[in-house]
């Protein structure tokens, strides 16, 4: 749903409805949380309606009581919807229990403050009791659907006009009622709430497009310095965050912590053990991140747990989205890693915005109607004589040739120093709003190797 609109994030109410959609288990074994809703619940619901009408017609034809038949149909749907009302709360509770059982503490919101209400063992008992109450609530309505099915079968047989109520027609109708009851329990609630989710999601998306860049996804990538996001340091989280006290990493140093592969998933990525997230992390995103660490079991499990915790905390407890005053051309920086140039074989190289700044075609499509000026610069790093101060950067003139669309440049490295590292970056300015600050991409290092 979000692949074609990477800078869009649905609103709070849409995300709450998302929890009521059908889930499936993730790669780390969690029960699922923000999974792309399956469209086949719609087919099952229409099958339910078809079977209900078949049963209604046969009941009316052979028993003659249309009022009861319609009332039974409406009661079935009503009970199924009421049973599903607590499914969102069940989704949250089951995923919180999954984290707690893997030695992760979870926050709760009390009067706007995030707190640990109990020790982890106490939290587990509290969540298990809450889950029992939620399942009991649903079970009451599921039982009513089953009893209603039995009542329809018995009522049909009792009112059969002939002497022999057990025949091919009555058996067919009874089987229809049994199948309908099962499908009502299995599919109706998911269909109704996923339909509501899609309606609200589409409305949010339409508003996002109409505002032409006024409503953007939240960035979860640490603090921002000079328009560059530093990333959420996963090692720092494991060493210092109270939630992960019982994972056993606080007594270790950074060298002993699991190492995370550099990888990109949709518009999120990991680079140098730092996590950059832009918008909602779906279950599909979580699975893709985990699959990128299939060769490292420890990193795979730890990363999956951290992402699930962020799903819960960012999307639900601190729900909502940030509204920016400007579009974000470079949401999370470059993911391509460093480049290298061999002067003997290729002194001139081409670089794109997609590679240097992670600014994809889909992102630019969402900024339609706005004029952007891209300025490219190649710099070298000059060490400061005072080692306590950061190094300075000096621009290299007359080496960059821009393309007509500004999205690609040719860089001529002829005459530059072998063995040195140069840094390419691109700066974006919104021409429609000249007083709004521009945004710079992270530095893209390029080493001259020969």
C-alpha positions as CSV (number, residue, x, y, z in Angstrom):
1,X,0.0,0.0,0.0
2,X,2.8,2.4,0.9
3,X,5.3,1.4,-1.9
4,X,3.8,3.8,-4.4
5,X,3.6,6.6,-1.8
6,X,6.8,6.4,0.3
7,X,6.4,9.9,1.8
8,X,2.8,9.3,3.0
9,X,1.8,8.1,6.5
10,X,-1.8,7.4,7.4
11,X,-3.4,9.4,10.2
12,X,-4.0,8.1,13.8
13,X,-7.5,6.8,13.2
14,X,-6.5,4.9,10.1
15,X,-3.6,3.3,12.0
16,X,-6.0,2.3,14.8
17,X,-8.3,0.6,12.3
18,X,-5.3,-1.1,10.8
19,X,-5.0,-3.1,14.0
20,X,-8.4,-4.7,13.2
21,X,-7.2,-6.2,9.9
22,X,-6.2,-9.8,9.5
23,X,-2.6,-10.6,10.6
24,X,-0.1,-13.3,10.0
25,X,2.9,-14.4,12.0
26,X,6.2,-12.6,11.3
27,X,9.7,-14.0,10.7
28,X,10.6,-13.6,14.3
29,X,7.5,-15.5,15.5
30,X,5.4,-12.5,16.7
31,X,1.7,-12.7,16.0
32,X,1.7,-9.8,13.5
33,X,0.8,-6.2,13.9
34,X,0.6,-3.9,10.9
35,X,0.2,-6.4,8.1
36,X,-1.1,-5.5,4.6
37,X,-4.8,-6.5,4.8
38,X,-5.8,-9.4,2.6
39,X,-8.4,-8.7,0.0
40,X,-9.8,-12.2,0.0
41,X,-11.9,-11.5,3.1
42,X,-14.2,-9.6,0.7
43,X,-14.7,-12.7,-1.4
44,X,-15.5,-14.7,1.7
45,X,-18.0,-12.1,2.9
46,X,-19.8,-12.1,-0.4
47,X,-19.9,-15.9,-0.2
48,X,-21.5,-15.5,3.3
49,X,-24.1,-13.2,1.9
50,X,-24.8,-15.6,-1.0
51,X,-25.2,-18.5,1.4
52,X,-27.4,-16.5,3.8
53,X,-29.7,-15.5,0.9
54,X,-29.9,-19.2,-0.2
55,X,-30.8,-20.2,3.3
56,X,-33.2,-17.3,3.6
57,X,-35.0,-18.3,0.4
58,X,-35.2,-22.0,1.3
59,X,-36.3,-21.2,4.8
60,X,-39.1,-18.9,3.5
61,X,-40.1,-21.4,0.7
62,X,-40.4,-24.4,3.0
63,X,-41.2,-22.8,6.4
64,X,-42.9,-19.6,5.3
65,X,-41.6,-17.2,8.0
66,X,-39.6,-14.4,6.2
67,X,-39.4,-12.2,9.3
68,X,-37.5,-14.8,11.3
69,X,-35.2,-15.5,8.4
70,X,-34.2,-11.8,7.9
71,X,-33.8,-11.3,11.7
72,X,-31.4,-14.3,11.8
73,X,-29.3,-12.9,9.0
74,X,-29.0,-9.4,10.6
75,X,-28.2,-11.0,14.0
76,X,-25.4,-13.1,12.5
77,X,-23.7,-10.0,11.0
78,X,-24.2,-7.9,14.2
79,X,-22.8,-10.6,16.5
80,X,-19.7,-11.0,14.2
81,X,-19.0,-7.3,14.2
82,X,-19.4,-7.0,18.0
83,X,-17.0,-10.0,18.4
84,X,-14.4,-8.1,16.4
85,X,-14.6,-4.8,18.3
86,X,-11.8,-5.9,20.7
87,X,-9.5,-7.3,17.9
88,X,-7.4,-4.1,17.9
89,X,-6.8,-4.3,21.6
90,X,-6.0,-8.0,21.2
91,X,-3.4,-7.2,18.6
92,X,-1.7,-4.7,20.9
93,X,-1.9,-7.0,23.9
94,X,-0.6,-10.1,22.1
95,X,2.4,-8.3,20.7
96,X,3.2,-6.7,24.1
97,X,3.1,-10.2,25.6
98,X,5.5,-11.4,22.8
99,X,8.0,-8.7,23.8
100,X,7.7,-9.3,27.5
101,X,8.3,-13.0,27.1
102,X,11.5,-12.2,25.3
103,X,12.8,-10.1,28.2
104,X,11.8,-6.7,26.8
105,X,9.9,-4.3,29.1
106,X,7.1,-2.2,27.5
107,X,6.0,1.3,28.2
108,X,2.5,2.3,29.1
109,X,1.0,5.8,28.8
110,X,-0.4,7.2,32.1
111,X,-1.6,10.8,32.0
112,X,0.6,11.5,29.0
113,X,3.7,10.0,30.6
114,X,5.6,6.9,29.5
115,X,6.2,4.7,32.5
116,X,7.0,1.1,33.5
117,X,4.0,0.3,35.7
118,X,5.4,-3.1,37.0
119,X,8.3,-5.4,36.9
120,X,8.4,-7.5,33.7
121,X,6.8,-10.5,35.5
122,X,4.0,-8.3,36.8
123,X,3.5,-6.9,33.4
124,X,3.2,-10.4,31.9
125,X,0.4,-11.3,34.4
126,X,-1.4,-8.1,33.8
127,X,-1.3,-8.5,30.0
128,X,-2.3,-12.2,30.1
129,X,-5.4,-11.3,32.3
130,X,-6.3,-8.5,29.8
131,X,-6.0,-10.9,26.9
132,X,-8.2,-13.4,28.6
133,X,-10.9,-10.8,29.1
134,X,-10.7,-9.7,25.5
135,X,-10.9,-13.3,24.2
136,X,-13.8,-14.0,26.6
137,X,-15.7,-11.0,25.2
138,X,-15.3,-12.3,21.6
139,X,-16.1,-15.8,22.6
140,X,-19.5,-14.7,23.9
141,X,-20.6,-13.4,20.5
142,X,-19.0,-16.4,18.7
143,X,-21.1,-18.6,20.9
144,X,-24.2,-16.6,20.1
145,X,-23.5,-17.1,16.3
146,X,-23.1,-20.8,16.9
147,X,-26.3,-21.1,19.0
148,X,-28.2,-19.0,16.4
149,X,-27.0,-21.5,13.7
150,X,-28.2,-24.4,15.8
151,X,-31.5,-22.6,16.5
152,X,-32.1,-22.1,12.8
153,X,-31.4,-25.7,12.1
154,X,-33.7,-27.0,14.8
155,X,-36.4,-24.4,13.9
156,X,-36.2,-25.4,10.2
157,X,-36.5,-29.1,11.0
158,X,-39.4,-28.5,13.5
159,X,-41.3,-26.5,11.0
160,X,-40.7,-28.8,8.0
161,X,-44.1,-29.2,6.3
162,X,-43.7,-32.9,5.4
163,X,-43.7,-36.0,7.5
164,X,-40.0,-36.7,7.0
165,X,-37.9,-33.7,8.0
166,X,-34.6,-35.5,7.2
167,X,-34.1,-35.3,3.5
168,X,-31.7,-34.0,0.9
169,X,-33.2,-30.4,1.0
170,X,-33.2,-30.1,4.8
171,X,-29.7,-31.5,5.0
172,X,-28.5,-29.0,2.4
173,X,-30.0,-26.2,4.3
174,X,-28.5,-27.4,7.6
175,X,-25.1,-27.6,6.1
176,X,-25.5,-24.1,4.7
177,X,-26.2,-22.8,8.1
178,X,-23.2,-24.5,9.6
179,X,-20.9,-23.2,6.9
180,X,-22.4,-19.7,7.3
181,X,-21.8,-19.7,11.0
182,X,-18.2,-20.7,10.6
183,X,-17.5,-18.1,7.9
184,X,-19.3,-15.4,10.0
185,X,-16.9,-16.1,12.8
186,X,-13.9,-16.3,10.5
187,X,-14.3,-13.5,8.0
188,X,-17.1,-10.9,8.7
189,X,-15.4,-8.9,11.3
190,X,-12.2,-8.7,9.3
191,X,-14.0,-7.6,6.2
192,X,-16.1,-4.9,7.9
193,X,-13.1,-3.3,9.7
194,X,-10.6,-3.7,6.8
195,X,-13.2,-2.0,4.5
196,X,-13.4,0.9,7.0
197,X,-9.6,1.0,7.1
198,X,-9.2,1.2,3.3
199,X,-11.8,4.0,3.1
200,X,-10.0,6.1,5.7
201,X,-6.6,5.2,4.3
202,X,-7.7,6.4,0.8
203,X,-9.1,9.6,2.2
204,X,-5.8,10.3,4.0
205,X,-3.9,9.6,0.8
206,X,-6.1,11.9,-1.2
207,X,-5.6,14.7,1.3
208,X,-1.8,14.0,1.2
209,X,-1.8,14.4,-2.6
210,X,-4.1,17.4,-2.6
211,X,-1.8,19.3,-0.2
212,X,1.2,18.7,-2.5
213,X,3.7,18.0,0.1
214,X,2.1,19.6,3.2
215,X,1.5,16.3,5.0
216,X,4.5,14.0,5.3
217,X,5.5,10.8,7.1
218,X,7.2,11.0,10.4
219,X,11.0,10.6,10.5
220,X,12.4,8.3,13.2
221,X,16.1,8.7,12.7
222,X,17.6,10.1,15.9
223,X,18.3,13.8,16.2
224,X,18.7,16.3,13.3
225,X,21.9,18.3,12.9
226,X,22.3,20.7,10.0
227,X,19.3,18.9,8.2
228,X,21.1,15.5,8.5
229,X,19.6,12.8,10.7
230,X,22.1,11.0,12.9
231,X,20.1,7.7,13.0
232,X,19.0,5.7,16.0
233,X,22.1,3.9,17.3
234,X,21.0,0.3,17.9
235,X,24.0,-0.4,20.1
236,X,23.2,2.6,22.3
237,X,19.7,1.4,22.6
238,X,20.9,-2.0,23.8
239,X,23.4,-0.5,26.2
240,X,21.3,2.3,27.7
241,X,17.6,1.9,27.1
242,X,15.8,0.6,30.3
243,X,13.5,-1.5,28.1
244,X,16.3,-3.8,27.1
245,X,17.9,-4.2,30.6
246,X,17.2,-7.9,30.7
247,X,18.5,-8.8,27.3
248,X,22.0,-9.1,28.9
249,X,23.9,-6.5,26.9
250,X,24.3,-3.7,29.5
251,X,27.4,-5.4,31.0
252,X,29.0,-5.7,27.6
253,X,31.0,-3.3,25.5
254,X,30.2,-2.3,21.9
255,X,32.6,-4.8,20.4
256,X,30.6,-7.6,22.0
257,X,27.2,-6.5,20.7
258,X,25.7,-8.1,17.5
259,X,26.6,-6.3,14.3
260,X,23.9,-5.3,11.9
261,X,24.2,-5.5,8.1
262,X,23.9,-2.4,6.0
263,X,20.6,-2.8,4.2
264,X,17.6,-0.9,2.8
265,X,13.9,-1.8,3.0
266,X,11.5,0.4,1.1
267,X,12.4,3.9,2.5
268,X,14.0,2.6,5.7
269,X,17.6,1.5,6.1
270,X,20.4,0.5,8.4
271,X,23.9,1.9,8.1
272,X,26.8,1.5,10.5
273,X,24.5,-0.1,13.1
274,X,22.2,2.9,13.0
275,X,18.5,2.6,12.1
276,X,16.8,5.2,9.9
277,X,13.0,4.9,9.6
278,X,10.7,7.1,7.5
279,X,7.0,6.6,8.2
280,X,5.2,3.4,9.2
281,X,7.2,0.2,9.7
282,X,4.9,-2.6,8.4
283,X,5.2,-6.3,9.1
284,X,6.5,-6.7,5.6
285,X,9.2,-4.2,6.3
286,X,10.1,-6.0,9.6
287,X,10.3,-9.4,7.7
288,X,12.5,-7.9,5.0
289,X,14.9,-6.4,7.6
290,X,15.1,-9.8,9.4
291,X,15.7,-11.6,6.1
292,X,18.7,-9.3,5.5
293,X,20.2,-10.9,8.7
294,X,19.5,-14.5,8.0
295,X,23.1,-15.4,8.4
296,X,23.3,-13.8,11.9
297,X,20.7,-15.4,14.3
298,X,21.4,-13.1,17.2
299,X,21.2,-9.9,15.2
300,X,18.1,-11.2,13.4
301,X,16.2,-11.7,16.7
302,X,17.4,-8.5,18.3
303,X,16.5,-6.4,15.3
304,X,13.1,-7.9,15.0
305,X,12.3,-7.2,18.6
306,X,13.5,-3.6,18.4
307,X,11.4,-3.0,15.2
308,X,8.3,-4.6,16.8
309,X,8.8,-2.4,19.9
310,X,9.1,0.7,17.6
311,X,5.9,-0.4,15.8
312,X,4.1,-0.4,19.1
313,X,5.5,2.7,20.6
314,X,5.7,5.0,17.6
315,X,2.5,4.0,15.8
316,X,0.2,3.3,18.8
317,X,1.3,4.8,22.1
318,X,2.6,8.0,20.4
319,X,0.3,7.8,17.5
320,X,-0.2,10.4,14.9
321,X,2.1,12.0,12.4
322,X,4.3,15.1,12.2
323,X,3.1,17.8,9.8
324,X,6.1,19.5,8.2
325,X,6.1,23.0,6.6
326,X,8.1,21.7,3.7
327,X,8.6,18.5,1.7
328,X,11.6,16.4,2.7
329,X,13.6,15.5,-0.5
330,X,16.1,13.3,1.3
331,X,14.2,11.5,4.0
332,X,16.9,9.3,5.4
333,X,20.2,9.9,3.5
334,X,22.2,7.7,1.2
335,X,22.3,4.0,1.4
336,X,24.7,3.1,-1.4
337,X,27.9,3.1,0.8
338,X,31.1,4.6,-0.3
339,X,32.2,4.9,-4.0
340,X,35.6,4.3,-5.6
341,X,37.2,5.7,-8.7
342,X,40.1,4.2,-10.7
343,X,41.6,7.1,-12.7
344,X,43.4,4.8,-15.1
345,X,40.2,3.3,-16.4
346,X,37.4,5.8,-15.7
347,X,38.4,9.4,-14.7
348,X,34.8,10.6,-15.3
349,X,31.8,9.1,-13.5
350,X,28.1,9.7,-13.3
351,X,26.2,10.0,-10.0
352,X,22.4,10.2,-9.5
353,X,20.2,11.7,-6.8
354,X,18.8,8.2,-6.2
355,X,22.3,6.9,-5.4
356,X,23.8,9.9,-3.5
357,X,20.7,11.1,-1.6
358,X,18.2,8.2,-1.7
359,X,15.7,10.4,-3.5
360,X,13.7,8.0,-5.6
361,X,11.4,8.6,-8.5
362,X,8.3,7.8,-6.4
363,X,9.4,10.4,-3.8
364,X,9.7,13.1,-6.5
365,X,6.3,12.2,-8.0
366,X,4.8,13.1,-4.6
367,X,6.3,16.5,-4.8
368,X,4.6,17.3,-8.2
369,X,3.7,21.0,-8.7
370,X,6.8,22.3,-6.9
371,X,10.0,23.7,-8.4
372,X,13.2,22.4,-7.0
373,X,16.8,23.6,-7.5
374,X,19.5,21.0,-6.9
375,X,23.0,22.2,-6.2
376,X,25.9,19.7,-6.3
377,X,29.3,20.0,-4.7
378,X,32.4,18.0,-4.4
379,X,34.6,18.6,-1.3
380,X,37.7,17.4,0.3
381,X,38.3,17.1,4.0
382,X,41.1,19.2,5.5
383,X,42.3,18.2,9.0
384,X,42.3,20.9,11.6
385,X,45.6,21.7,13.3
386,X,43.7,21.6,16.6
387,X,42.7,17.9,16.8
388,X,39.9,18.8,19.2
389,X,38.1,20.7,16.4
390,X,36.3,19.0,13.5
391,X,37.9,19.0,10.1
392,X,37.1,21.7,7.5
393,X,35.8,21.1,4.0
394,X,37.0,22.8,0.9
395,X,35.1,22.7,-2.4
396,X,36.7,21.4,-5.6
397,X,35.8,23.8,-8.5
398,X,35.1,23.0,-12.1
399,X,34.7,19.3,-11.8
400,X,30.9,18.8,-11.9
401,X,28.7,18.9,-15.1
402,X,25.0,18.9,-14.4
403,X,22.4,17.2,-16.6
404,X,19.4,19.0,-17.9
405,X,17.1,17.5,-15.3
406,X,19.6,18.2,-12.4
407,X,19.0,14.6,-11.2
408,X,22.4,13.3,-12.6
409,X,25.9,14.8,-12.7
410,X,29.2,13.9,-14.3
411,X,32.2,14.3,-12.0
412,X,35.7,14.6,-13.6
413,X,38.3,13.3,-11.2
414,X,41.2,14.0,-13.5
415,X,44.1,15.6,-11.6
416,X,42.7,14.8,-8.1
417,X,45.0,13.1,-5.6
418,X,45.3,9.3,-5.6
419,X,44.5,7.8,-2.2
420,X,42.4,10.7,-1.1
421,X,38.7,10.6,-0.2
422,X,36.4,13.2,-1.7
423,X,32.8,13.9,-0.6
424,X,29.9,14.5,-3.0
425,X,26.6,16.0,-1.8
426,X,23.5,17.6,-3.2
427,X,21.6,20.5,-1.8
428,X,17.9,21.1,-2.6
429,X,16.1,24.4,-2.5
430,X,12.3,24.9,-3.0
431,X,11.9,27.6,-5.6
432,X,8.2,28.0,-4.8
433,X,9.1,29.0,-1.2
434,X,12.5,30.7,-1.4
435,X,12.4,31.7,2.3
436,X,12.2,28.1,3.4
437,X,15.5,26.6,4.3
438,X,17.1,24.1,1.9
439,X,18.0,20.6,2.7
440,X,21.4,18.9,2.2
441,X,22.0,15.2,1.6
442,X,24.5,13.3,3.7
443,X,28.1,13.3,2.4
444,X,28.8,10.5,-0.2
445,X,32.4,9.5,0.1
446,X,34.4,8.6,-3.0
447,X,37.9,7.3,-2.8
448,X,40.5,7.7,-5.6
449,X,42.2,4.2,-5.8
450,X,44.6,4.6,-8.7
